Amino acid sequence: MEFMPARLSRAESDLLLERIQDHFRVHGFGLFAAESRPERAFIGFIGLAVPTFQAHFTPCIEIGWRLSPDYWGRGLATEGARAVVRHAFDVLGIDALVSFTVPANMRSRRVMEKIGMTHDSSDDFDHPNLGLGHPLRRHVLYRLRREPNELVPPPLASP
């Protein structure tokens, strides 16, 4: 939560879980629980989400991750994000993904670059859910498009 506006309370965390489950029901995809091996402990999440705010790049599908600091620096976010990209492009037939964070979040930015995402500073934006003057308001936007020669699977049936 280093680059998030605030830590979540237990009630807010429970509400986030409910929103993740609702997102799966509505969209057929969402944020997957990530667990460590071999102890199988919950360490965070990695997956896809449809942002609920309006910006110059929405509507879109975001790839994102949030892992416990105990698991940072082990390549787990990159490994999970690569699997989610394959799932998004090869199974779900999604054409493009975005990811965004604050400029100082170099760990997440490196993950974005390792999975092939590109950054164009003209896409950077002020997050509309954070007020004027908020230190985390400015965000960088990264994009990833499916290669044009990749096979496109048939569309999924609506849930």
N, C-alpha and C positions, 0 to 999 in steps of 0.2 A: 504494500500500500504506500510505498515511498513516494510515488508520483500521483497519488489519488488525493482528492480534497480532504478526506478524513477516513479514519479507521471505521469499520462497520461495527455497530453494536450487535449483540446476539439476535435481537429482533430484526435488525436491518439485514443481517446475514441470512436469516430464515426467509425473509421476503425476497432476497436475491435468488435463493434456491427456488422459490415458487415461480418467480419470473422466468428463470431458466427452463423449468418444466413446462410452463405455458408456451414459451418460445418454441420448444420442440413440437408441442401439439399443433401450433399454428403454422409453423414453417417447415416442419419435417427435418430440421437440423438445429444445432445449438451448441452450447458450451459443454464439452465432455469433462467429466471428472478425471483428474490425473492422479495416478498413484505411483508410489515408489516400488521398486522391486529389490529384494525379495520380500520385504516386510509388508507390502501391500497397504501402506499408509496413505491416506488422502494428502496430497501435497498442493492442490490447487485445481485450476481448470485451463483447458486449451480448446478452442473451437471457433464456431461461426456465430455471428449475431447480426441482426438488422438494426442499425442505430435508430433510435426513436426521435432524434432531433433533426432539424432541417439545416442543411449547409449546401454549399455549391456542388458537392459531390454526392449528395443523397438524392434519391434512394440508392442504396448500395448494400453490399454484404461485407462485413468486417471480419477479419481473422484476428483473434486476440488470445492472450494468455495472462494468467496471474498465478505465480507459484510462490510457495513459502520461501523466504530468504535462505533457509537451510539447504535449499536445492538449487540455488542460483550458481551459475558458473560451471555446471556439469553437462551442458549441452541438451538438457531435457526439454527446454522450451523449443529449441530448434528442431529436435527430433520429433516432438509432438506436432509442431507447426507444419513440418514437411508432410507428415501423415495426413493432417487436416487439409492441406492444399491438394494432395492427391485425391482425397475423398471428395473435396469440393469440385474439382475439375473432372475427375474420371467417373465418379458415381452420381453426383448431383447434377453434373452438366453446367455448372456455374461458369460464366465466361470471365469474370473479373472479381478481384478481391481488393479491399483497402485495409490499411491498418494505420492507426494514429496514436501519438503520444506527445508528451511535452518534449521540447528540444533537448533538455538535459538528460533524458532517460536513454543513455547510451547503450545499456544492456538490451533493451527492447529494440532499439534502432539496429543494433548488430544482428539480432535475430531476424528482423525484417530483411536486412541485406543478405544474410546467409540463405534465406529461402527464395531469393531472387527478386524481391520487391525493389522498386526504384522510387527515389524521392525527387520531386521537382518543387523548388521553393515557392514557385508561383501558386502551388496548391495549398500551402500552409494557411491555417485559419485560426480564428478565435473561437474556442468552444462555446456554443451558445448557452450551455447550462452553467457556466461560471461567469460571475459578475465582472464588470469593468474593474480593472485593477487587481483582480485575483492573480496571484503569482503563477498559477498553473493554467491560465486561460489560453495562452498561445500554444498551438499544436502543429506538429509536422505531420504531413500526410504521405503515406507510401502506397504504391499501387502495384498490382501483379495481374497480368492478363494471361489467360490460357493461350498456349501456342496455337496459331491458326490451323496447323495441320493435324492437331490431335483429334481423335475420334470423339464425336459428341454422342453420349448415350441418349436413349430415348427419354423424354421428359418423365418425371415422377408423377404418379397420380396424386392429386390433392388429398391431404389427410382428412 
